[in-house]
């Protein structure tokens, strides 16, 4: 095809061509009408949804990702993370279980105990005992009036630290080494679990200490004041002792029955009872004795 024929074809357009028809200058040709693109109904762009992180076994969907790797030697901090690996719900459940000493729930001997409870529950008990003793002394000085003032005794605070932390960690350790290393008994609680039982049992002293604050109002009633002291001491002492023995005695008895020494379990738990009685007497003398005002 020649070049002239191509030019003629380009000029051969419809009569509606607005470039040649002066009457249609204001009209846009159909072929050049601008139209918006409408996608078909079945064409839907779905937003990308980020994939959820892989959930570890035993981990709830709303809990943050926490590594349960506790590898490391005894000199590694990571080794001791397992003893503090609990949430608030588990902590409150352990506290409730310690106060509910009539519960029929049996603990597994393979379960390790946490050290969070023995440390913080015992610290709370130490503060509450010192606080209640101080409040009682201030009430005595207020009731007596005159020039009498309460004499603060901060030696009680340091004494309570030595007494309660020493009892919570030392008694279970001695019991563990006697039963496991000396008597060669098997199927007992691990040492961390024994310390955990003793630590959570101390929570029974919190309501006892709060109750003893009322003795400040009974300074002029010797009999009532003495009765309230003993009620407070026995309340904390009996509940904490029962919380310990109902967990330790069945496991110890089963271990002794295996080696045909059932009476040995009674002797061992009786020794724990004697040690706890010593704690009750020490707490009574230190925190539930006579209040000094000058």
Buried (B, 14 or more C-beta within 10 A) or exposed (E): EEEEEEEEEEEEEEEEEBEEEEEBEEEEEEEEEEEEEEEEEEEEEEEEEEEEEEEEEEEEEEEEEEEEEEEEEEEEEEEBBBBEBBEEEEBEEBBEBBBEBEEEEEBEBEEBBBBBBBBEBBBBBBBBBBBBBBBBBBBBBBBBEEEEBBEBBEEBBEBBBEBBBEBBBEBBBEBBEEBBEEBEBEEBBBBBBBBBBBBBBBBBBBBBBBBBBBBBBBBEEEEBBBEBBEBBBEBBBBBBBBBBBBBBBBBBBBBBEEEEBEEBBEEBBEBBBEBBEEBBEBBBEBBBEEBEBE
